[in-house]
Amino acid sequence: MAKDSKTKTIVIRLKKGRISCNPNQRACLQGLGLKKRHQEMTLENTPSVRGMIKKVIHLLDIVADN
């Protein structure tokens, strides 16, 4: 499947550390590709990604939603 240039993306930033998270939240952060504070990731805006973001929204900043 070829990637469309008009694919919706979302940019997220980890604003708090992972030290006080439970293991399920750490797994979500790992799935999102976030390891360090202030790290940013650009991800496709899919239902699975939005679900992971919802579990750890208190640790994240949504930088851009294109």
C-alpha positions, 0 to 999 in steps of 0.5 A: 500500500503506497503512502498518500501524501495527504495522510493525516498526522499528529505531533505529540510531545512528552511533557512529563517523565515516565517514572510515575506511570504504571506499566500499561501507560509505559507500554503506551508511551513505548508504542508511541515511540516516546522515551525522554521528556520533551521528545516529539513524535510525528504519527499517523492520526489513526484510531489506534494511535488516538487510543494510546494517546487517550490513555496517557494524555496527562503526560503529553502535549499535542503540538500539531494536528494536521 
